[in-house]
Amino acid sequence: MLLLTAAGVSTPVASVVPRTPVAWAGVSPRPDPAPAPAPAGTPVPDRTTPAAARLWPVGVHPTVVRGWEPPATPYGPGHRGVDLAAAPGDLVRAVAAGRVTFAGRVAGRGVVSVELAGTGAPPLRTTYEPVRASVRTGDTVRPGEVLGVLEPPTAHCAGPCLHWGLRRGETYLNPLSLLPPWLLRVGPSRLLRVEGVPLP
């Protein structure tokens, strides 16, 4: 047992440290506040998906016009990716380093698929469509490298959008889970007042 010593008197710590909160000056202790809810569109943490992305595939912080809706069964209805608002001709970029495993057309739409480096076995694979590719199958890409440009809208979205998907093997995952928290934050930037800093 630890002892506090003052003026030659030893007192057990347990006798001076209260075991329950104490009300000081008539103020009752308050419980810790509940954590703030996550912003809308924030994915539920997925421990199998590393936050490997370094940027959004289009724009700086595009609007998610349709989110991730995982199907109840492998062949059931759902939305196996997210749709991001963008304009035809916008640059589509690789969100992380990897290797292009497909760059071509599927059912009349341009599709680019990138296998992400260092994401386990089987590796994560992102898909982007509709994209007019400027890369070829087998190319290695860096984060932010241009994969192509967004093509005119298809029937998939009501307006122009990029469909961004993510898979590990045959399992579809939420591509937003690739983004670190600082990229998922929403709302305008704010200037904070700093005291005691001299003006230049």
N, C-alpha and C positions, 0 to 999 in steps of 0.2 A: 504494500500500500504506500502511495506517495504521501509525504508529510510536508506541510508548510511550517516554516520556523520563523517566529518573530519574537524578539526580546527573550530568547531562550525557551519559548514555549512551543512545543510541537503539537500541531493539530492535524488530525486526519483530513485529507482533501475531501473525502465523501461527506464530512460534516459541514463544510463551508460551500460546496457547490450544490445548488438546488437541483433536484431531480425533475421538477416540473417547472414550466414557465411561471414567472413571477410578474404580477401586475405592478408597474411602477407608477406612482403619482396618480393612481386611479385609472390608468390606461390598461385595458385588457390586451393581451397578446393576440395578434391576428394570424390566422393560418396563411401559409404561402399561397400567393395567387395561382389560379389555374393557368396552365400554359395557353398562350394565344392560339387560336385555330390556324391551321396551315392555309396559305392562300389558295383560292380556287384553282383547280388544275394541277396542284402539286401532287405528284404520284406518291402512293404509299411506298415507303422504303422497301426495296427488294434487295436482300442481301446477296443474291446471285448475280446482280447486275452492277458492275462498278460504274462510278460516275466518270466515265472515260472521255466524255465530250468536252471540248474546249470552246465551242460556240454553237449557235443555232445553225441549221442548214441553210436558212434564208433569212435575210435581214438581221437586225440587231436583237429584237425581241418581238417576233411575229405573234399575231393573234392566233390562238388555237380555235379554229372554227368548228372542229369536231374532235372530241377527245377519244381516248382509248376505251373501248367497250369490249372486254374479253368475252368470247363466246362461252356458253355454259358447257358445250361439248365440242370436240375437235372440228366437226363439220357444221356446227350450229351457227345461227346469225350472230353478228357482232361487228365490231370495227377493229380490225387487226393493225392498228397504227393510229397516228394522229394526222389531222389535216391542218396545215399552216397557211394562213392568208399570204398571198404573194401575187405578183403581177407577171404575165408572160414576158419572158426576156430577162427576168431577175436571175442573178447568178445563184447556182446551187452548189454548196461547198461541203466537203467532207467534214464531219464533226470531230473526227479523231483519225489518227494514223492507221493505215491498213493497206489492203490489197484489193483491187477491183476484181471481183469474181464474175461479174456480168455487166455488160454495157451493150444494150440492144433494144429491140422492140418486142413487146408482149401484148397481143390483142390490140395492136395499133398504137400502143403507148410506149414512149421511151422510158426505159427502166435502167437504173444503175444500182448495183449491189456492191457493197464494200465489206470485206471481212476485217474486223478490227483486231489489230495486233495486241498481243498480251492479254487477251480476255478469256483465257482458259480453253478447255476442250469439252465439247466442240466450241469453237470461237463464236463470239457474237457477230451477227451480220446485219448491217443496216441496208435499207432499200429506199430509193428516192424515185418518185414518178409523179407526173409525166415530165421527163427530162430529155432534152436533146443533148446527148453525151458529147463531151470533148475529151474523154478518156477512153482507154481500151481495156478489154479484159487482160489481166496480168499486170497492169500498171500498179505501182505503189504510190500512195498518196499521203500527204502530210495533213495535219489539222488545218482547215481553212483553205485547202487547195480546191480550185474550181473543178467540179465534176461535169458541168454543163450549164445549160440555161433552161428555165422553166418553159414548157410548151404551153400553147393555148389550152384552156380548160376542157376537160372531158365531162362525161355525165356523172363522174364520181362526186363532184362538188357542184353546188349551185353557182358558184363563181370560181375565179381562178384560185387554185391552191396547190400546195405541194403535199402529196401523201408521203409521210415518213414512217417507215416500219422498222421493226427490230425482231430478230429471231435468234434463238440458240438451238441449233439443230432444227427440229420440226416444231419447236414450241415458240409461239408468238409472245412477245413481251412488250411492255409499255416503253416506247422510245424516250419519253420524257424522263425515265429513270436513269438515262445516261447523263443527264445534265446535273452538274453540281448545284447546290442550293443557291449560290450567288447568281447563277444564270437564270434560275426559276423565279427570282424575286420580281414582283410587279409593282407598278406605281412610279411616279416621277421621282427624280433625284431631288434631294433637299440639301440646302446649305445649312450647316450648323455653326452657331456663334462660338467663337473661341476667345476666351478672356486671357489677357496678360501677354499677348503676342504683339511686339512693336510693329508698326506699319513700316514698309520699306521706304 
